[in-house]
Amino acid sequence: MPNENMTQKVTMLDVAKQCGVSYQTVSRVINDSPEVSVKTRRLVLHAIEMLGYHPNQFARSLKTRRSAVLEVITFGVETYIPRDLIVALGRAARKHNYSLMFTDIKNGDLEENKRVLGHLQSGLCDGAIITSPVENSLFEMITSHPPALPLIQIRNRSGSPAPSVIIDQFKGGEMAAQHLLDLGHCQIAEISGPLIYHEALTRHEGFLHALSSHGLTPSESVEAAEWMPDDGYQATLKLLQHGTRFTGLVVANDYLSLGAILALSEHGLKVPEDISVVGFDDAPESPFFIPPLTTVKQDYEALGNQSIQYLVEVIEDPATPVHQRVIMPQLIVRRSTRSLQPSNQEAP
């Protein structure tokens, strides 16, 4: 426990006095120098814990030219950052002894872009991760006036030449459709996400590719307005109002699926007895849907780990080769899908 008799701001000199060693010795311990004996290191670390000493990060930054801070830039309502990804980024940053700061800006706001670009050039962070699920004007400015710090994109276009980390959305879209095809479904509809998003468009393309490889086309594809349950509900109503015949439904994310299942239920259609439904993301709630949702898992833990690791590699070695890291999705089969029975060949 910290010594209550000490002043609130404990200094390195206080630690040195407590141990009976020099200021320089305490500095060597803090900086993990090999020039300190095991016994002295233990003594100093014990005093640091007892006194509640915290190194002056600003002073260390001046000396090392490192801030030990990474920045994550998001784009407000024009992007959706899953909480699992935020947690994963934070956990990975701590593992590499970095803190995270988040900056949220409105895409297309020129003044905001200039402010953030100036911030990136200020040295307040050692590197930055930019979420790029839509084309953003900030990255165009960065390309024209690159700041002198490492930048990694995540959730950007597949095949991008920029240093980036993505989950293979095309493969995920294929997996969702192929699962229904393997279960015997031939009449398959889709609710896509808003196609302005790279990920939504690429999932849609993967879905179409899987069907076309079997000589099929979608029963119908409806584009959801956004990513939430009400958007899935409204999109499903459109399918039903159009009289579209389908026995399988691929939905662009799990929250859209939640709304879709409700709309089907209200129209007397059971999942999976009448309609098999496949979602996307494997959201934490998806095992608790009624019925538990078959879905394509996006490994946000891996995305967080890989993006922070790649960024730290570039910080430590600017000559790190530029590439795009691709993480594979995984099909998670639960109870919202089933084999199509011969009597069910004609969709309701």
Secondary structure, 3 states (H helix, E strand, C coil): CCCCCCCCCCCHHHHHHHHCCCHHHHHHHHCCCCCCCHHHHHHHHHHHHHHCCCCCHHHHHHHHCCCCEEEEEECHHHCCCCHHHHHHHHHHHHHCCCEEEEEECCCCCHHHHHHHHHHHCCCCCCEEEEECCCCCHHHHHHHHCCCCCCEEEECCCCCCCCCEEEECHHHHHHHHHHHHHHCCCCCEEEEECCCCCHHHHHHHHHHHHHHHCCCCCCCCEEECCCCCHHHHHHHHHHHHHCCCCCCEEEECCHHHHHHHHHHHHHCCCCCCCCCEEEEEECCCCHHHCCCCCEEEECCHHHHHHHHHHHHHHHHHCCCCCCCEEEECCEEECCCCCCCCCHHHCCCC
